[in-house]
Amino acid sequence: MSGLAIVGSAFVVGLSGAMMPGSMLVLTIAEVGRRGFWAGPLVVAGHALLELLMVTALLFGLSELLALPAVGGTVGILGGVVLAWMGYGIVRVVVSGEVSLQTASAQGRAASVHPGGPLRPVLGGIVSSISNPYWLLWWATIGAGYVLLSFGQGLFGVGCFFLGHISADLSWYSLVALAVTGGQRLIPNRLYRAVLAACGLFLIVFACYFVYLGWGFFAL
């Protein structure tokens, strides 16, 4: 994959995860409601610091292990399966109408957030990420597979992956922060669900690519 393809695919995969309501979305809405727009990017900054540590650990702590064909194949296939499961789950909740920004917004505004200092949103971004079991599952499977895939382009490829992945988080949560501070409904539910469904379908297609690459390792 080229650097541009890595950035683009990482952005879409990252966006699909960022747009799903969860603890980080609730935290962002709560912090922005108390502190203003920049609390959103600060929450993402904490999230990004944690993920940078994870990428570094995968590169320098597990790089030799990931280079083994059996490990690379297993990670690729397992990552593809989890990716397809996530994609199916996203499409399912969109079709059933279970997913909505309004629920997370209500939870966020009701959350008790003490004023604290400027680092509180950053620490919140770290805690809300590492306490989420799906975050650990994502990095143990999809994230590890993506690092392995992008490492084919060396550190440049890994940098492209991280750039695309974090750009998705920053774009989405900045938009949420803008919507909260502006007091306007900038993200209609219909548009939100349409984009989320498209991301879910992309995950399923990209999962097939992951499985294909993983199977290729066993053929070495």
N, C-alpha and C positions, 0 to 999 in steps of 0.2 A: 504493500500500500504506500502511496505517496504521502508526503507530509500533509498536504491539503486534505486528502481523503481521511487521514487519521484525525485531524482537527474536526472536520465536518461530522464524521461518524461519532466521535467522542462527544461532540456537542449535543447531538440528537439523543444519544443514549443517556447522557447526563441530564438533559432536559426532561426526559420521561420520568426519571427518578425524582428530580427536584419538584415537578409539578404535582406529584402525588401528596395529598394532605398528610401531615405527620407532625411530630414534635418540633421539628425545626421551623416549619411554617407557622405553627402556633406561637413559638418563641419570637419569630420575626415580627409578626403582627403586634404582639404584646409590647416588644421593645420599641418598635416604631411609634406605637401609640403614645408611649411615654417620652421618647427621646427625639423623635423626628426621623426624617428620611434616612440619614446616614447610619442609623442603627441597623438597617437591613444589610448594607455592604459589610458592616463590622461583624455581624453574625456569620456571613459568608467567609470573612477573613479567618475567623476561628476554625470554621469547617475546613478551609483550604490548608491551614497550617497542619492540621491533623492528617489530612490526606497526603500532603507533601511528605510527612514522616513515613506514611505507609508506602508510598511509591519508592522512597529512598531505601526503606527496609527490604522491599521486594527486589530492588536493583542490586544492592550491595550485600544483603544478607542471604538472599535466595537465588541470586543470578546463576550460580553454578548448578544448583538443584533444578532450576527451571530449564536449563539447557539440556537436561537429559531427555531423550525422546519419549520415554515412558511417562515422565512427569508432565512434559509439555502436552502430550496427547491427552492425558487424563484431565489436565486443567482446561484444555480447549473444549473437550467434549462436555465436561461437567459445567463449565462456564456457559456453553451454548444451551444446555438443558435449563439452567437457572434463568438465563436470559429469556428463553422461550416461555418459561413459567411466569416471569414477571410481565412479559408482553401480553400473555393471555389474561393475566389478572387485571391488567390495566384496561384492556378492551372489554372484559366482562363487567367491571364496575361502571364503565362509561355507558355500556348498553343498558344495564339495569337501572341507571340513574342514581346509583348509590354515592357517587363522588360529587362534591360541591365545595366551592370556596367559602360559602356562607357559614358552614359548620365550623371550619377552622377559624374564620374571622370572629365568630361569636366566642369561641374558646379563648382566642388570643386576647380579646378585649376584657374577658372576665378573669384572665390570669393575674395573679398578684405578683407584680414585678417591682422590686424596691429600686429607688433611684440609682444607688451605687455610683461607680466611676465609669469612665469611658471604656474601660476594659471589660466591663460586665457583659456586653453583647458578644465580645470575642470569646470569653470563657463559656458563655452560654452556647455558642456555636460548636465549641469543642465537646462540651458535656452532652448536648442533645444528639451529637453524631455518634460518639463512642458508646453511649448507653442504648443505642438502637441496634438490636440484634441483626436486623436486615442489612445494616451498614457493614458489619463484620462479615456476614454471609456474602455480600456483594464483592468485597475486596478479596475474600478467600477464593472466589470462583471467577466472576466476570472481571474484576479488577486485575487479578493475577494474569488472567488470559490476555487482557488488553495490554498489560505491560510487556508480556512475552511477545505479543504481535508487534507492538510498536518498536520494541528493541531491535527488530530486524533493520531499522533505520538508525540504530545506535542511540546515543543520548538525545540526538535531534528528534528522533521519532517519539521517544518517551516525553520529551518536552512538548511536542505537538499534542500528544494525548492529554497531558495535564492541562495545557492551555485550553483545549476544546472542552474538557470536562468541567473545569472551574468556570469558564466563560458561561456555560449553561446555568450554573448555580447563580452566578453574579447577575446575569441578565434577568432570570426569573424573579429572584428575590428583590432586585432593584425595582422591577415592575410592580411587585406586590407592595413594596414600601411607598412607591409613588401613588398607588391607588389608595393606600391607607391615609397618607398625609394630604392628598388632594381631595379626599372626601367624595370621590367620584367613582362610579362603577366602570373602571377602565377595562375590566376583564369580564365581559358577559359570560354567563355559564355556558351558553351554546358554543361560543368561540373556544372557551376553555376546554370543554369536552371534546370538541372536534380536533383540536391540536393534540390533546392527550391520546385520543384514539389513533391518530396518525403515528404518534410516537410508539404506541403499543404495537401497531402493525410492523413498524420499522424494526422493533426489537425482535419480533418473531423471524423476520427475514434475516436480520443480522445474526441471529442464533444459528441459523443453518450454515452461515459462513464460518462461525466459530467451530461448529461440529466438523465441518469439512476440513478446516485447518488442523484440528485435533486428530482427526483420523489420518491425516497426512503424516503426522509424526510417527504413528505406529507402522507406517509403510517404509520408514527409513531403514 
